[in-house]
């Protein structure tokens, strides 16, 4: 947080809050397609069989090709 303040990146922010525990890191498939949460990590995209095996999501698959999952 201090680094953001020192660079002036929190100007006008009165109350910052942590969104990590809001459940925004998900991949869900349904009848209408896929829902990919805003906090979904590249590792989740790369290891999701649904994402990797769906032809029309090729751009996402291509974006994860050079990403190495470290466990």
C-alpha positions as CSV (number, residue, x, y, z in Angstrom):
1,X,0.0,0.0,0.0
2,X,2.8,2.4,0.9
3,X,4.3,2.0,-2.6
4,X,1.0,3.1,-4.2
5,X,0.8,6.1,-1.9
6,X,4.4,7.1,-2.5
7,X,3.8,7.1,-6.3
8,X,0.6,9.1,-6.0
9,X,-1.6,6.3,-7.2
10,X,-4.2,6.5,-4.4
11,X,-5.1,10.2,-4.9
12,X,-8.8,10.7,-4.3
13,X,-9.2,7.2,-2.8
14,X,-11.0,7.4,0.6
15,X,-11.4,3.8,1.5
16,X,-9.5,1.1,-0.3
17,X,-10.7,-2.5,0.1
18,X,-9.5,-6.0,-0.7
19,X,-11.5,-7.8,-3.3
20,X,-9.6,-11.1,-3.2
21,X,-12.2,-12.9,-1.1
22,X,-15.3,-11.9,-3.2
23,X,-15.2,-15.1,-5.3
24,X,-14.2,-13.4,-8.5
25,X,-11.6,-16.1,-9.4
26,X,-13.8,-18.7,-11.1
27,X,-14.5,-20.4,-14.4
28,X,-18.1,-21.6,-14.9
29,X,-19.6,-23.2,-17.9
30,X,-23.3,-23.2,-18.7
31,X,-25.8,-23.4,-21.4
32,X,-25.1,-19.8,-22.4
33,X,-21.3,-20.2,-22.5
34,X,-18.6,-19.4,-20.0
35,X,-18.2,-17.0,-17.1
36,X,-14.7,-16.1,-16.3
37,X,-14.3,-14.1,-13.1
38,X,-12.3,-10.9,-13.1
39,X,-9.7,-12.3,-10.6
40,X,-9.2,-15.6,-12.5
41,X,-5.5,-16.4,-12.7
42,X,-3.7,-17.5,-15.9
43,X,-2.8,-20.8,-14.1
44,X,-6.6,-21.5,-13.8
45,X,-7.2,-20.7,-17.5
46,X,-4.3,-22.9,-18.5
47,X,-5.3,-25.9,-16.4
48,X,-9.0,-25.7,-17.2
49,X,-10.0,-28.5,-19.6
50,X,-13.1,-26.6,-20.5
51,X,-11.1,-23.6,-21.6
52,X,-8.4,-25.5,-23.3
53,X,-10.8,-27.8,-25.3
54,X,-13.3,-25.2,-26.5
55,X,-12.4,-24.1,-30.0
56,X,-14.0,-20.7,-29.9
57,X,-11.9,-19.8,-26.8
58,X,-8.7,-20.3,-28.9
59,X,-7.5,-16.7,-28.1
60,X,-7.5,-17.5,-24.4
61,X,-5.7,-20.8,-25.0
62,X,-3.1,-19.0,-27.2
63,X,-2.5,-16.4,-24.4
64,X,-1.7,-19.2,-21.9
65,X,0.7,-21.1,-24.2
66,X,3.8,-19.3,-22.9
67,X,2.6,-19.3,-19.3
68,X,4.3,-21.9,-17.1
69,X,2.3,-23.2,-14.2
70,X,4.5,-23.6,-11.1
71,X,3.1,-25.7,-8.3
